[in-house]
Amino acid sequence: MRDDLFRHVQGLSFRFHSQTTTGQLMSRATNDLFTISELAHHGPEDVVISLVRIIGSAAILWHMNGLLALTLFGILPFMFLFAYRYSLKVKDALKRNNERIGDINAQLEDSLSGIRVVQSFTGEALETAKFRDANRSFLESRKRSYLAEALLFNGLTSFMSFMNIAVVVAGAVLISQERLQLTELITFLLYMNTITDPVKRLVNFTQFLQNGIAGFERFVELLQVKPDIADAEDAVELERVRGCVEFCGVGFQYDEGGPYVFRNMNLSVQPGEYVALVGSSGVGKTTLCQLIPRFYDATEGDIFIDGANIRNVTLKSLRSHIGIVQQDVYLFAGTIRDNILYGKPDASEEEVIAAAKHAHAHEFIMSLPNGFDTYVGQRGIKLSGGQKQRISIARVFLKNPAVLIFDEATSALDNESERAVQESLERLASQRTTFVIAHRLSTIRNADRIVVITEQGIAEEGTHEQLLERDGEYAKLYRLQFR
């Protein structure tokens, strides 16, 4: 089940992951499924043993004295009805508990991932206060669940005590009528333990049951989230891509009924062309590029690669032909070799070394104590920004895609690192269709075409020199940056 859940979450879109915290997903994949395993472990054993003992004991008690047995059995339905009603309250309380545990996980993950920022801003007290709030919410939720459990278990204990009292009263009446011997009543009362013990066992089982049901409901809730982006039924493989990308009347909005990021976007990029997208923050440059690998689907209009509508090709084949280098590089906890191999897991050692050399990363890798086997730490924390960026470029070199997207790939680097990374990017972009999102205009002077995007759409396009001569939006941005 955990494997199914992980594979399902992996297939959900950026929209889902941007709205869901990692802590909540971790809670569903670990804590919730643990309660289900506990139910699977104890449930069948408790139910089978208890039912066998209850049925056998009921038959023996009926054989001993039918009237006393009827007195006992007349109470059992009310007890089971009480148990059913209050067990639902326990389940709801336990479900809220799991949600609060998810909040704690989310707060932990957020605070610990940003521990360097926390310590640099001396924000330990603030993070402790936020965690204390999440912890207090869980405590209050747990109190309510303990109250529900107390009402359930003590109520059932009271029913079992009442059964003893009822049998004694009924037995006393029968003895007064000389229809029952005192020794028979004592024997019946002693043998009642054989039916109350399995009932107690079933009562304890209800906690596992409701805990497991609460976890299972949260498991199913997540599995029922349909991927926003999935392969069409008749989707075909995208093969031998040359890299012709066309946007035809494309519009996009993050939420249905919300404002459009852009509309009526028309752009045609030829195979091997180097296109830079510039404009102020928030006009949709990154969003436009994220539509190409279908991280999001266009709200209106169509996007074509080599004449094929990207909605009609499989996601795996589409994304296998697209390489992305971002400003915020993500390296997995592992070795440098592991991270480069992510671009092509079955690549040979020679291919890995060649990719590192193309990315200008081989020299610094070999200067490290363990070379390609150097452990980079979580998110590559042991490497500098320029080193991480070059490893990410080597990863894309190994993938060898037809279409490239550079999203502010050098804006966070110092001049020396930027120069080395820029050389790697230019080598990577050679003879590939390339989209570059840049605020630093000095990095895109040699672009084949510069497309200026505003809130109204594409304002102008052309080479660096042509746009400066036109003295439009690009010239304003250029003068503002180099004043």
N, C-alpha and C positions, 0 to 999 in steps of 0.2 A: 504493500500500500504506500509506503514511504517512497519507494522507487517510482510508482505511478504518479504520486503527487509531485515529485521533483521534476519528472519529465514534462508533466502538464504545465508547471510554473515556468519551465524553461521556454515553452512555446507561447506564453502570453506576451502581449505587445508592450511597447514602451509606455503606452497610455496606462495600462494596468500597473506596471511597476512604479510609475511616477506618482500613483495615488495610494500605494500600499507600502507600509514600512517593512523593512527586512525582519525586524523583531517579530512582527505578527506572523510572517511566513515561517520563521524559525520555530515559533511556538506550535504552529499547526503541524509542522513536519516532525517535531520531537515530542513535546509534552502531550499533545492530543493523541498521537498514535501510540504513545506509551500506555495511556489509559485503556486503549482498545486491546493492546497485547495483554494487559493484566486481566481484562474481561475474558479474553480467549483462553487465558491460562486457568483461571479459577472457575469461570462460568459453567462449562459442561460438567466438571466434577461435582460442584455444589448442587447443581440442578438435578442431575441424575441420582446422586446419593440421597438427596432430600426427598425427592418424589417417591423413590422406592421405599424409603422408611416411612413416609407419611401414608402411602397406600397400604403398606403392610400393617402398620400400627392401627390404622382406621379399621381394617378388617378384624384385627384381634379385639380391639375395644368394642366393636359392634357385637362380636361373638360373646364377649364377657357380659355386657348389659346394653341392650339397645336404647333404652330410655336415657341413660347417662351419656351414651355416645351421641344421641340426637341433641342433647343439651350442649355438648361440646361442638358438634358440627354446625349448630345453629349460629354460633358466634363467629366461626371461621370466615364466612362470606363478608361479614362487616369488617373484620380485620383486614382481609385482602383488599376490600374497597378503600379502606383508610390508607393502606400501604400504597395503593396505586395513585391515589390523589396526592399524597404528600411526596411520593417519589418523583412526581413531575416537578414539584417545587424544588426539590433537591437538584434535579437535572438542570433546571434554569439557573439556579445559583452556581452550580459547578461550571456551566457554560460561561457565565459572567467571569468566574475565576480565571478560566483559560484566556479570556480576552484581556483581563488585567495582567496576566503573566506575559502576554504578547506585548503589552505596553511597557512592562519592565524590560523585556528583551530589547525593544526598540530604543528605549532610553539608554540602556547599557551600550548597545552597539553604536549609537550616535556619539555618546560621550567618550568612549574608549577609542573609536576611530579618529576622533579629533583631539586626542589627548595633548598633542603638541600645541595646538591652538589654545586649548584650555590652560595649559601651564604657562604659555607665553603671555596670556592676558590675565594671569592669576585668577582664572575663573573657577577654581576648584569649589569655592563656596556656592557659586551659582549652580554648578552642575550637581552638587550634593543636594541642594534644595529641590532641583527638578526631579532628581531620583527619589528624594524623600516623598515628594508629592505622589509619584507613581507608586511607590511602595505603600504609602498610606491608602491609596485607592484600592490596592490589592488587599490590604489588611481589612478594610471595611467590607469588601466583597467576600472575603473569607469568613468574616464574622457572620454575615448573612447566611452563608452556606452551612456554617456550624449550627446556627439556630435552626435551619430547616432540617438538618440531620438529627439534631436533638429532639425536635418535635416528632420526627418519624420514628426514631428508635425507641424513645421513651413511650410514645403512644402505643407501639407494638408490644413493648414490655408490659404496659398496663393491660392490654387486651389478653395477654397470656396469663397475667395474674387474675384477671376477671374470669377466665375460663376455669381456673382452679376453684375460685369462690362459687361460681355457678354450679360446678359439679358437686361441691360440698353441700350447698343448699338443696340441690335436687336430690342428692343422696340422703340427706337428713329427712326430707319429706317422704321418700320411699321407705326409709327405715321405720318412720313413725306409722306408716301404713302396713308395716310388716311385709313389704314387697322386696326388701333388700336386706342382706346381712351386713353388719358392720365390717366384718373381715373382707367381704366382697368390695365394699366402698374403698377400704384402705388399699386393697390390691389394685383397683381401678386407678386410684390417685397415683400410686407408685408407677403404674404402667403408662400413665399420661406423659411421663418424661420422654418416652420413646417417640411421641408425636410432637412435643414442644421443642425438643432439641433440633430436629430437622427444620422446624418452622423458624427457630432462631438463626439457623444456618442460612435459610432463604432470606431472612431479614438482613443479615450481613451481606448477602449477595446483592441486595438491591443497591448498595453503595457502588459496588463495582459496575453493576448494570447501568446505573444512571450516569456515572462518570464516563463509562465507555460510550454510551449513547450520545452524551454531550460532545465527546471527542469525535465520534463518527459523524455527527451532524455538521461540525465545523469542517471535517475532511470532505464531506460531500458538497458543502457550500462552495468550497474552493474548486473542486473538480467540475462543478456546474458552471463556473465562469467560462464562457465561450471566448476563445481567442478572437480579438478584433480583426486580426489578419491571419488568413489561412489560405491554403492552396485551393484553387477552384477545382471542381470535380473533373473537368477536362484539361487540367493544367499540363503543359508539356515541358520537357527539359530545354533549357536555354544553352545552346552549344555554339562553339566557334564564334565567340563574340568579337566584333570589330571595334565597337565602342561608339556607335552613333546614338546619341541620346536626344530625345525630343520631348518637350513639354507643350501640350496642346490645350489651351484654355484651362489651366490648372488653378484651382482655388482650394484653400485649406482653412479649416477651423478646428481647434482642439476639442471643443465641446459642441454638441448639437444645439443649435439655437444661439450659440455664443458668437462673438465678433470674428470676422474673417481675418486671418493673418495676412493673406494676400488673395487676390482674385484675378482671373483672366491672364494668367502667366503663360506667355508663349516664348519658347527659347529652343533653338536647335543647335546642337553641338556636334561637330563632325569627328570622325575617328581620329585619335591622336591629337586633338586640339587642346590647348592649355587655356582654360577659361577662369578668370578671377571674378569673384562676386564681392562687391564692396557696397557699403551703405552704413547708415547709422545703426546702432544696436536696436533690436526689436523689430526690424522690417521683414524678417523671415529668411535670412540667408541660410542659416543652419537647418531650419525646418525644410526649406526647399531641397537641400541635399539629402535630408533624411527620408524624403519621399522616394528617392531612387532605389535604395535597397528595401523599401517597404517597411521601414520601422514604423511609419504611419502610412495610412492610405489617403490619397487625395480626396477631398470632399466632393470636388467636381473636376471634370476634365480627365485627360489621360496622359500617361507617360509611356514612351516607347523606347526600347533598346533594339537597334538594328531592325526596326519595323515591327517588333513584337510587343504587344501591350504587356506591361509587367504584371498585370493582374492575371494574365493567362499563362504564366510560366510558374514553375515550382519555386518556392522561396529558397530552397537549398541551392538550386542551380543559379538563381538570380544573384544571391549573395556571394556565391563562390567566385563570381566574376567581378566583384567590387571590393576594393581595398580602402580602408579608412584610417587616417592618421589624425588623432585629435590632440588638442592642447593638453587636456588632462589625461595623461597616459596611464593606463591600468596594466600593471604587471602582476601576475599571479605569484603567490608564495611558492617558491621553488627555485630552480637554478636558471641561469641565463639560457642554457640550452633548451630547457623546458618551455620557456617563454617564446623563444624564436620558433621552436617546432610547432607552436600553436597555429602558425600560418599554414603548415603542411605536416601533420603528425607522422607521416610515413617517409619523410625526407631522409636522405642519407647524410652522413657526417660531412661529406664534401659539399653538399648543397647548403648545409647550415653555415659552414665556413665561408662559402662564396657569398651568401646573403649578408653575412656580417661585414665582409669586405666591401660589398657594394654600398652598405649603409655607413661606411667609415666608422664601424664599431669594432672591427677585429683588433685594432691596435690596443685600445684601452681594455678590451676583454682579456687579451693575453697578458696585460700588465697586472691583472688581479691575481691574488694568491692561487686560486683554483681554476683560473681560466673560464671556460664555458660551464664548468661545474660549480661556479661561485653561487652561493645562496643569496638571493636578492632581498629577502624579507617580504613581509606583507605590503602589497602595493609598490614593491621595488624601493622600499625606504632606504636601503643601503647604497643606492646609486644617486648620482646628481640628476638634475632635470635634463640636461643635454644627453647624458648616458642613457637614461630611460627612453628618451625620444628616439635615439638612434637604434635601440633594441626594438622599439615598436616599428620602426621603418624596416629593419631587417626582417621582422615578422611578415610585413607586407611584401617585401621582395621575395620571400620564400613562397608566399601565396601566389604571386605572379598574376594579378588580376588585370582585366582589360580596362576597367574604369577605376579612377582614383578620386578620393575626396580628402582634401587637406583642410581641416577645420582649425584655423588659428594655430597651426602646428609649431610655430616658432615664437609666438608672441610673449611667452613666459620665460624665454631664455636670455642669457647675457650675450653680448656681441660675439664673443669667441665661439660659444656653443651654437649660436644662431648661424654663424657662417658655416660651421661644419655640418649642421643639420640641413641648412639650405642646399648645400652641395649634394647631400644625400637625397633630398627631395627632388632636385632637378634631375639627378641620375635616374631615380625611380620613375619620374614622370615621362621620361623619354619614350616616345612612340606609344604612349597610353593616353586615353581621354582623361583629362584631369580637371577637376573642379577645385578651386582654391578659395577658401573664405578668409579674407584678410582685412584687418584694420590698419596694419602697418603697411602703408602703400609702397614703401621702398622695396618690399619683397616681391612685388608683382609687376614691376616696370617691363619685364620681358615677356609678359603674358601675351599669347596670340590675340586674346580679346578680353577686355574688361567690361563687365556688365554692372551697371550702377542700379541698385534696387532702392526704391523709396516706398513709402506707405501706399502710393498709388500704383506700384508695380515697377516695371523696368523703365527707368527714366532715360537712359542712354547707354550705348555700347560702342566699343571701338578699341583701338590700341591706345597706349599711354599718350603718345604724341598727339593722336587725333582728338582725344578727349580734352587735353590741355588747350589745343587750338580752339575747340568748340566753346570753351569757357563756360561750361555748365556746372552740373552738380559735382562731377568728379574734380573739376578744377577748384571748386570751393573747398572740397574735402582736402585736396592736396595742399592748397595754400594754408588752410587752417592747421594742418599737421606739421608743415615745414616753416611756419612763420618764425 
